[in-house]
Amino acid sequence: MTIALTTRGTDRDAPMDPRFGRTPYFLILDEEIDEVAVVDNTEVAGQAHGAGPRAVRVLVDHGVDVLITGNGPGGNAAAGLQAAGVTVYVGAGEMTAAEALQAYHEGKLPAAS
């Protein structure tokens, strides 16, 4: 399973970012081989529109199955993630990436509706 987390830093101790499309980084964990990739998403800070759909493309290109974030993606991005079969879990905005991953595995994060 491949899991993406929206973070403010580049490792598992980084605080989660509650935003989806404008998160500074995505940590992408391939749990089968215990490998972590970091995707720098800081370039979207200056873009007025399209951050959500661009972020969806990044996750799809990385084969992500699950997204863990704070508030969840907006309408267009949510639809794109759903169409791609990515399950979104929310409520991790005040955690570190490691804490959010643990909460996910313990079933403590709600799925986005």
Backbone torsions as a table, in degrees:
resi	resn	phi	psi	omega
1	MET	NA	141.1	178.3
2	THR	-112.9	125.6	-174.7
3	ILE	-120.2	132.3	174.5
4	ALA	-108.9	140.8	176.2
5	LEU	-124.9	139.8	176.0
6	THR	-88.2	119.4	-173.7
7	THR	-132.9	166.2	176.0
8	ARG	-100.3	2.7	-179.2
9	GLY	-148.5	-172.5	-168.7
10	THR	-112.1	15.3	177.3
11	ASP	-142.2	178.7	-175.2
12	ARG	-69.4	-15.7	176.9
13	ASP	-89.1	-2.5	-178.9
14	ALA	-68.9	145.3	174.8
15	PRO	-67.7	145.9	175.0
16	MET	-68.7	151.4	171.8
17	ASP	-105.9	130.0	-177.2
18	PRO	-71.3	-14.4	-177.6
19	ARG	-88.2	157.4	176.0
20	PHE	-99.0	-72.8	-172.7
21	GLY	-63.6	-29.8	-177.4
22	ARG	-106.7	15.6	174.1
23	THR	-60.6	142.7	178.6
24	PRO	-66.0	-35.1	-176.9
25	TYR	-141.4	152.6	165.9
26	PHE	-113.9	126.1	167.7
27	LEU	-94.2	124.2	-177.8
28	ILE	-116.9	115.2	-175.4
29	LEU	-107.0	122.4	171.9
30	ASP	-95.0	101.5	-173.6
31	GLU	-70.3	-22.9	-179.1
32	GLU	-68.0	-34.9	-178.5
33	ILE	-115.9	7.4	179.0
34	ASP	52.0	51.6	180.0
35	GLU	-118.4	140.5	180.0
36	VAL	-118.8	129.7	173.0
37	ALA	-113.9	143.8	177.1
38	VAL	-111.9	127.5	176.3
39	VAL	-110.6	118.1	178.0
40	ASP	-78.0	118.5	-177.6
41	ASN	-114.0	15.1	-174.0
42	THR	-68.4	-19.8	-178.4
43	GLU	-66.4	-17.9	-179.2
44	VAL	-78.2	-9.2	-177.1
45	ALA	-56.0	-35.0	-178.0
46	GLY	-91.5	-0.6	-178.7
47	GLN	-88.3	134.2	-179.0
48	ALA	-76.6	-36.8	-174.7
49	HIS	-139.6	158.6	170.8
50	GLY	90.3	6.4	-178.3
51	ALA	-64.8	-41.3	-178.8
52	GLY	-63.3	-53.5	178.3
53	PRO	-61.0	-35.1	177.2
54	ARG	-64.2	-42.6	179.3
55	ALA	-64.0	-38.0	176.1
56	VAL	-58.1	-45.6	-179.3
57	ARG	-60.3	-41.4	178.6
58	VAL	-59.2	-46.9	-178.4
59	LEU	-66.8	-41.3	178.1
60	VAL	-62.6	-43.1	179.6
61	ASP	-62.2	-26.8	178.7
62	HIS	-94.0	4.5	176.6
63	GLY	67.7	33.7	-176.8
64	VAL	-71.3	135.2	176.5
65	ASP	-98.9	-33.7	-173.9
66	VAL	-134.5	136.7	172.4
67	LEU	-114.6	130.3	174.5
68	ILE	-115.3	125.2	-175.7
69	THR	-148.4	-172.1	180.0
70	GLY	-90.1	-72.7	-173.4
71	ASN	-95.8	-15.7	-178.5
72	GLY	93.0	158.9	-178.2
73	PRO	-77.1	158.4	175.7
74	GLY	-74.6	-178.1	-172.0
75	GLY	-52.1	-57.7	-177.6
76	ASN	-64.7	-42.8	179.6
77	ALA	-66.5	-41.4	178.8
78	ALA	-60.7	-42.1	178.7
79	ALA	-64.7	-40.3	178.7
80	GLY	-65.3	-40.9	178.0
81	LEU	-65.9	-42.3	179.2
82	GLN	-62.4	-44.3	179.3
83	ALA	-62.3	-31.5	-179.9
84	ALA	-84.7	-4.0	179.0
85	GLY	80.6	20.1	178.5
86	VAL	-89.1	125.1	177.3
87	THR	-88.5	130.7	-175.4
88	VAL	-107.4	130.5	175.1
89	TYR	-117.3	136.2	-174.8
90	VAL	-119.1	176.8	175.6
91	GLY	94.1	9.5	-176.7
92	ALA	-102.1	14.0	-173.5
93	GLY	-62.7	-24.2	-177.6
94	GLU	-104.4	15.5	-176.5
95	MET	-110.9	170.8	165.7
96	THR	-85.4	168.3	177.9
97	ALA	-60.1	-41.9	179.8
98	ALA	-63.1	-42.5	179.1
99	GLU	-65.5	-40.3	179.3
100	ALA	-64.9	-41.1	178.6
101	LEU	-64.0	-42.2	177.9
102	GLN	-64.4	-44.5	178.6
103	ALA	-60.1	-39.4	177.2
104	TYR	-61.2	-49.9	-178.1
105	HIS	-64.7	-27.0	177.7
106	GLU	-87.9	1.8	178.7
107	GLY	73.1	25.6	-176.4
108	LYS	-96.1	-3.2	177.9
109	LEU	-104.7	134.2	178.9
110	PRO	-78.5	146.3	173.2
111	ALA	-73.9	143.2	177.5
112	ALA	-66.4	145.6	-179.4
113	SER	-97.7	NA	NA
